[in-house]
Amino acid sequence: MRAEGAVTVDLGTDWEPRVATGPRPSAWRRVIAVGAVLAAVLAGILGGSAAPRPALIPVVSIPTGITDTVTLVGDHVFVRARNATRLDVYSLPTGRHLWRLGWPESIDTLRVDATLGVLLVETFDITRLAGTVTALELGTGRVLWRSDGLVSVLGQEVDGAALLAPADPSRAGQVKLVDVRTGAVRWSRATAQSTALGDDGPGRFLLRSPAGDAQVVELRTGRVLTSGLLGAPDPAAATKLDPDPVPWVSIVEGQVFLVYGADNASVIAAYDGTTFKERWRATEDGRVYWVAGCGPVLCVGGEGGVVGVDPATGARRWGPTAWSGAYPIGDGSRALMVGATGEWASALVDTATGAVRVPMRGWAPAESATAADPSLLTVSEVGRLGVWIGVLDAVRARVSPVSWLSGIANQCQQAAADPGYTYLACQTTTGGTEVWRYRSV
């Protein structure tokens, strides 16, 4: 576990990973040589001294296999093995193994309530549309409660409670708010067959039946805040696109969007989030997979790549693009676009116009379980086994390389355990997992 080139310099927006050739010195001699040479040469090229950044600090090695699935959440590492039917949990920064449990079904989703010390483990069997949510004590693995036929949804929690919904949405059932420590039901509400759910912001969610009956519900109490007819008649009926029967629901900045996906084209219908009055409809080529807020526009992702859409009219402002994902930064006026290949694999983009501010040339954010701002980036270097780790400065529109990690596969995750630092976990080319800490302040 080595973070090579601990002396960090800002290589500017024109920097690209070099292609290494020829024999290599020993690992520790490379640490000294690379750091010293880069610092001296680039200080001369840039005409001044480079502001130093803290390097990555090695924390611990976790014994994982090459087929294991590793998930970093906060200050815990979760390892799923044996076709995701076994779970091992490690604590950071010590790397101490806390416990191991097995399941008859594959583990699908992990949710952590760090404040209450509870882990929600969701298993799902697609062959019989069944699901189970198991609540475990994070530190010991002790089973607190189990609920069959349900899955956790939206990722929202309020006052130590989580929202559960039927694992098989094609059948009628109930949504429930349950205490994460005890499993006690605080309130429940019946759902019709094929009811769609949407996140309506902190402490609120939306339920919509196929008939169009919709309610905005307060998560804490289960009280209906707004109800009415949403999207009836079916806005896709007139287009004859043969859409999916249940629309995907997205709620952004007080507007509700129903996305009717189809192979040849998809319909996006926008409604007022309070009155459910229709505002506009738009058709996008191919399937649309998601709609999200990107500051002054809506970022719409689908088979045609990411496009920027006017939230007031549905008119396209820019696109289509080769990117498939968007990470809005700060107020959303800029976003990190990812998912393409080659030189334009990722880029820092002005969301109002779609103009590229920084061509990232392969840099992509390390995965994050909390979808936080993409602070740590990774990029592989042709001809070498390892990855560069960089830091995105969206304000100054540049990427600053931090360290070269030798022997690391480009499979890294980040988690901001505390405001002052970020954990970075990366799998090695032989399957093990190395953990570092980056001090951001």
Secondary structure as UniProt FT lines:
FT   STRAND          3..4
FT   TURN            13..14
FT   HELIX           27..46
FT   STRAND          57..62
FT   TURN            66..67
FT   STRAND          69..73
FT   TURN            74..75
FT   STRAND          76..81
FT   TURN            82..85
FT   STRAND          86..91
FT   TURN            92..95
FT   STRAND          96..102
FT   STRAND          107..113
FT   TURN            114..117
FT   STRAND          118..125
FT   TURN            126..129
FT   STRAND          130..137
FT   TURN            138..140
FT   STRAND          143..148
FT   STRAND          150..158
FT   TURN            159..160
FT   STRAND          161..166
FT   TURN            169..170
FT   STRAND          173..179
FT   TURN            180..182
FT   STRAND          185..191
FT   TURN            193..194
FT   STRAND          196..199
FT   TURN            202..203
FT   STRAND          204..208
FT   TURN            210..211
FT   STRAND          213..218
FT   TURN            219..221
FT   STRAND          224..229
FT   TURN            235..236
FT   HELIX           237..239
FT   STRAND          248..252
FT   TURN            253..254
FT   STRAND          255..260
FT   STRAND          265..272
FT   TURN            273..275
FT   STRAND          278..285
FT   STRAND          288..294
FT   TURN            295..296
FT   STRAND          297..302
FT   TURN            303..304
FT   STRAND          305..309
FT   TURN            311..313
FT   STRAND          316..318
FT   STRAND          325..329
FT   TURN            330..333
FT   STRAND          334..338
FT   HELIX           342..344
FT   STRAND          346..350
FT   TURN            351..353
FT   STRAND          356..359
FT   TURN            361..362
FT   STRAND          364..365
FT   STRAND          367..368
FT   TURN            369..370
FT   STRAND          376..380
FT   TURN            382..383
FT   STRAND          386..393
FT   TURN            394..397
FT   STRAND          398..406
FT   STRAND          408..418
FT   TURN            419..420
FT   STRAND          421..428
FT   TURN            429..430
FT   STRAND          433..439
//
